[in-house]
Amino acid sequence: RLLIWCLPRENFGWVMAGVSYEPARGQTLCICSGYQPAENFSIQQVDNTIIAAAQNAVVLASEGVLSEDGFVMMKTSVAQSATSFTLDAVKGLPEPREAFGFGLTLEIIVHAECKQFFMRSFVNLNKYDGVRALHTQLSTMEFLEAHFDKRKDISLSPFPFSQSNVPGYGAQNVANMVSFLGSMAGNMIASSIPGGLCTGSGNVQGGAAERLLFRFNRIPAGITYRQLEAAAGKAKEELGLQYFASTVNFQSPGKTNVGLAVSRTLEEVRTPEGRSRCLTMPPGAPPPVDDPVHIGSLYNSLFYNNYGRHNPRIAATVVDFSWDWTGCDARFAPIIVACSIQGRLFFQFSSAAEAWASVEQHFQELGQPVQSYVRPFLSNGESA
């Protein structure tokens, strides 16, 4: 009875597997990465024929997850000032029309005066997840380098996570779900309330407040992944939150989704066995980011996205990375994203302003952050 009351079928995809939201408003990620290519590589030489070959190679290497009718790749040239050709500027460009017709889009975004370039993906969470999008970008770079090196054998790196990441969803996981939902019962909040429940702004009426987003993309050498986790733990403690709500990757033919593991510490979810024990919401599409039930269910959690370690076989240097859940406002739980690419760490934190003011002290050793922004919901009206 509690589940029926808290999580009606039309509201919670993580529990009600197979639920689809059309269009994907509130269920779209924007994943971006930046590349400084090797000296002998010119992105300007990449034409539509090469793009088509790269798309085909990535689909074939995806073990049945990607398909030609679900994934599309393209190249976009921009004419803005070269000095303003940055990841955050690229993220905000109008989305392509294809973002409304494909589960995963990948744009290679170039500037005629710049050797550096970016990749941007829009991900419909009903079909794919953000780690798959990042891996697809890195795989595309692998293919492009191999193509221009004229290698006969173009083999792409395998996806770092598989279905074995979570052995299954059993009685213990159902018990986890019941316990977690019991702790949040009665904490559904109206969509008009700005500020997350953990920020002290839950009683303020009016439009949803803007969310702050800070990206740490120049983390000093010597900082370890464990130190990122420690900083996340301090932030959770500072905000008085009880749980980490961590994403767990899970794939099957034609689809990659995430489950949700709920734990008191990040140590509990470092191993496949630990993630299995803590898995609370089974793999599936998450509900829209602005769904009141979704917001209410995470009122006492720090949402932690561990994108893991990625070591693509490329000569280019990955110089930037960004994760963005489009349309996420200040009511949603604080979000941390941690990722390692080529041994380089990337970390970001987003939340209501009050939460950021409380925790920024714990991130000082990570260097000076870039203040970014949350991209608005996709809109057919602004499509290129």
N, C-alpha and C positions, 0 to 999 in steps of 0.2 A: 504493500500500500504506500509506503514511503516513496518508493521509486516512481510509482505512477504519479504521485503528487508533485514530486520535485522535478521530474524529468519527463515531461510529456513528449510523445514521439516526435512531434514537429520541432522540438527545441534542442534536443541533445544528441548529436551524431555519435559521440564517443560511446554512449551506452546503447543507443538504438542503431545498431549496425545496419548499413544499407540505406539509411536515410539520405536523400539527395536534396540539395538546395539549388534552385535555378532562379535567377542567375546566381553567380558565386559572390554576391555582395557580402562582405564580411568574412569570406573564406578564401581570400586571395593573398598570397605572399608576394613580395617583390624582393628578389635576391640579386645582388650586384657584386661583381668582382672586377678588380683592375689589374692590368698586365703591363709590365715593362719587358718587351720582347728582346730576344738576343739580337746582336748586331746584324746578322745575316737574314733576319726575318722582316718582311714588310707586310703589314696587314692590308695595305692599300692594294696589293695584288690579289687579294681574295675576292673572287667574283662569284656570280650565282651558281656556276657549274661546280665550283669547289664547295660552296655552301651546301648544295644538294648532296654531294658526295660525303661531306662531313655528317650531315643529318642521317644519311643512310647507315654510315658506320656506327654512329652513336646508338641508333635504334637496334642494329644487329648485336651490339655489345651489351645491351641492357637486359638480356636473359628474359625477353618477353614482357618486360615492364612497359617500355615505350613502344608506340606504334605510329605509323605514318598519319593516321587520322587523329592522334592524340597529342602529337608533338610536332612543332614546326620551328625552323631556324631561319634567320634572315640577317641581313647586314644593313645598318642605318648610318648614314653620314650626316653630321651636324655642322652648322656654319657659324656657331657662336664664337666668341673670343677664345683664343687658345688658352689664355690665362684662366678662364673660367671653366675649362673642360675638366671637371672634377667628378668624382663618383656621386656626390650629392646632387650636382647639377644634372647628371645623366639620369639618376633615379627619378627626378621630377619631370622628365620629358613626357609628353603625351604617350599613352600606351598605344601599341599598334592594334588595328582592328582584330588581328588574329587572337589577341588575348581573350576575346569573347567566344571564340570558336574552338579553341584547343585547350587541353588540360595543362600544357606546359609550352611556353614560348621561350625562345632564346634569341636575343638580339646581340649581334656584335656591333658595338657603337664606336665609330671612328671619327677622327677629325683630320682633315687634309694636312694640317700643319703640325700634327703631333704623332710621335712614334708610339707613345703609350695609348692604350685603348681600353675599353670596358666591355663587359658582358652583363646583360640585364635579362632576368627571367621573371615572368609572371606565372604563378603556380596556383591552379585551382585545387584546393585541399580536398575536394571530393574525389580527386583522381590521383594526385601525387603529393609528395611532401618536399620541404625545402632542402633537405640533404640531397635528395635525388637531383634537384635543380642545380645545386652547387657542383655535385659530381659530374653532371652533364656539361656544365661550363668547362670544368677542368679537362674532361674527356675531349671536348671540342678543341681545346688548345693542343692536346696531345696529337689529335689527328692532323691539325693544320701544320704543326711542326714536322710531323712525319711525311706529310705530303710534299712540302717544300724541300725536305731533305732527300726526296725520291727514294724512301725506304720501300722495299718490296713487301715486307711484313709489317703491316700497321695494326698492332695489337694495343687495345686500350686497357687501362687499369680497371680491375673489377670493382664493383660497388663495395664499399667498406663494410656495409651492414647487410645482413640477410635475414630470412625468416627465422633462422636459428638464434637470432639475437634474443628472442623471447620464446622459450620452449612451448608455452601454451597458456591458456586462460582457464584456470580450474577453480575449485571450491575456495581456496585461500584468496584468490583474486576477487571472487564475488564477495567474500567477507570483507576484504579491504574496501570495496566499493560501498557496501552497506554502512560500514563504520564511517567512511569519509562523508558520505551523503548525510548521515545522521548528524554529523557535527556541523553541517552547514544548513540544516533544515530551518526554514524561517528566515533565511538571510538573502532571499531573492530581493533585488533592488530595482526600482523603476528606471527606465532608460533616461529619464530626465534628471537624474541625480549625478552631478559632477563629482569628481574625486573618488578614488577607490575607498572602500570601507575602512582600509587600513590607514588612510591619510588624515582622518579626522574631519573630512569634508562631506561625510555621508548625509548630513542634514541640510545641505545647501540646495536650494531649488534653482532651476534655470537650465540653460543648455549645457551640454557636456563640455568640460574644460579641456583645453589643449594639453596634449601629453608631451613631455620632454624626452628627447632621445640623445644620448651621448655615445660616441664611438671612440674606442681606444684602438687606434691603428698604428701607433708608433710605440709599442710597449718595449721598454728597455731590454736588451739582451741579458740573459740570466734569470729573468722571471720565468717561473715554471707554470705548467697547467695546474698543479696542486695549489699554487699561490692564487691563481684565479678562483679556484674553488673556495679557498680560505676567505678571499674577499667577498665572495657571494654569501658565505656563512655569516660573516660579520654584518653584512647588509640585512640579511634576514633577521638576525638578532636585534639589530638597531631598530628595525621597523616593528618588532614585537610579533612577528609572524611565526606560526607553528610549523608550517610545512614547506618543503620544496615540492612543486609539481613539475616533474621532469618528463620530457618527451622521450619515447622509446620507439626507435625505427622498426618497421615491420613491413616486409614486402611479399607479394604473391604475384602470379602472372597477370600482367596488365595493370597492376596497381601497386602503389606504395603509400602507406599511411603510417600514422603514429598512434601508439597507445599512450596512456598517461600513468606514470608511476608516482605515487605519493609517499614521501619519506620525511623523516625528521632531519636527516643529514644526507649529504651527497655521498659519503662513504658507502651508504647502504645500496647505492645504485651503480657502483663502479664496475661490477661484474655481471655477466649474463644471468647468473644465479640470483644475484641481488635484485636485478631489474625484474626478474620473474616473480620473486617474493613480493615486491612492492607494487607490481602492476595493479592498477586500480580500475582504470577505464580501458576496455579492450580496444585493439587497433581499429581505426575507422576514421572518418572525416570529423574533425572537430566542429562544434557549432559555430555560427557567426560570432565574430569578436565582439559585436555589440549586443548580443542576445542577453537579456537580463538574467536568465538562468545561468548562463555561462559565467557572467561577471560575478553573480552571487556565489557560485560554487567555489570560486577561487579567492574569496574574500580574505582568507586567512593563510594564503600561500604566496610564495615567491615563484613565479613561473620561470623555470630554468631550462634553457635550450642548450644542450651539449652537442655541438656539431662534430666533435671528435677531431681526429688527426687525419689529414689528407696529404698524401705525398705523390702528386702526379709526376709522371716521367716527362718533364718539360724543361727546356733551357730558359724559358721566360721566367721572370720573377713576379709572383703574385704580390702586388703592392697594396691592395686594399680589398675590403670585404664589408658587405652590409646586409643585414636581415631586417625586413620590415613587414609587419602585418598591416596591410592597408586599412585605413579607417580606424585603427585602434586609438581610443581616446583615454583620458585620464581616469575613467572609472575602472578600467581593467587592472588586474594585479600588476605589480612591478615585474618587468621582464628582464632577464639576463640572457645573453647569447655569448657563448664561448666557442672558439674554433682555433685550430692550428692548421696552417697550410704551409707546406715546405719548412716546417719547424718554426714558422713565424706565428705569433699569437695575435688573435683579434678578440676583442671583448666589447660588449656594449650593454648599456643599461638604459631602460626607459620606464617612465612612471609619471605620476602627478608631480607637480613642482614641489609640494611639501615633502614627499618621500625622497626626492633627489637631494634636497637641502639637508636631509638627515643623514644620508649615507655617502655623500661624495667624499667625505674625509677618508673613507676606507679604500678608496681607489687611487690615492695619491701616488703610490709606487708604480702605477701603470702608465705614468706619463700624462701629458696634456691631452685631454680628449677633444674631439671634433664635435661641436654642437650641431646635430643634424635635425631631422624633422620626420614625422610620420606621414607617409604618402596618403592622400585621401583615397576613399573608395574609388574603384574604377567607375568610369562614366562613359556610356556610349557617345554622349555628346562631345567629349573631348578627344575621341579616338582620332589617330592620325589618318 
